[in-house]
């Protein structure tokens, strides 16, 4: 599956930098807000960018690798949390309501049969992936379908006017899948990549790392980026990877959440490196392994407030800061406008 993602057009960069630097402030005084403003201006190829109809898509899916005892929570928590999302009681519901962000929820592969619900998008490919410590998590066809599903979701939002989008996830076992993807794409070890997830103790984390290393050894012949995603990923991760690729193709700003979502970005990046041009990293997850991902992608996240919940919560919390960046670029006076003396060169 090919995505026609264009590299960022830098023709407006010099003008954006000039506009930012001549605002009534010392050079660089607004810190990361200046970087964000420049980035969004470059993505939209304008000196007056706008954030329209922000949305976060939360994808849920189960993982066969939970059979290896890599989570302190049982698999049924996945569908129970989906029900919590639908009733509006999860953290992501709270933060998207607070910040007027549209929230979409998709079942990409939960091991449960849901009744039809107007707020649940049925993209179920199977009732969970296979156990990747024994066999590939999904077939190539299933992975392709998940990627296509994500692309269709984003296309629909884009047609409604959305130009900034984030992603969240729910799936017991998905920190193990994300850590395995990190190992496969960056060649780090299970010990480096594996973290506490939903609350493992040191013994549990050690076991998790061993399961990942065993899986990496089992599938050591797998080197193609798409096949790596199919081998170690989850249905929700593959769906989000496809959504990110389509969002970049449509020149949307992508808010990248924490550990799981960044693993989807790792996959998308290895399928088309230009996807990174459209990404703003919301926060640094407190989940071990996320810093390795950020280092690999040379990313500097907006927030570091020890979050590791997932669900897209980091992006929802960071969104007002992104708004502030666009607002200062559009509304703050320049030295000339305000009649304030500029610095002396």
Secondary structure, DSSP 8 states (H G I E B T S, - for coil): ---------GGGHHHHHHHHHTBSS-TTTTTHHHHHHHHHHHHHTSSS----S-EEEEEEE--GGGGG---SS-TTHHHHHHHHHHHT-SHHHHHHHHTT-EEEEEEEE-SS-----TTEEE---SSS---TTTS-SS-HHHHHHHHHHHHHHHHHHHHTT--EEEEEEE-TTHHHHHHHHHHHHH---HHHH---TTT--HHHHHHHHHHHHHHHHHTTT--SHHHHHHHH--HHHHHHHHHHHHHHHTT-EEEE-SHHHHHHHHHHHHH-GGGGGGEEE-B--SSTTHHHHHHHTT---SB-S-----TTHHHHHHHHHHHHHHHHHHHS-BHHHHT------
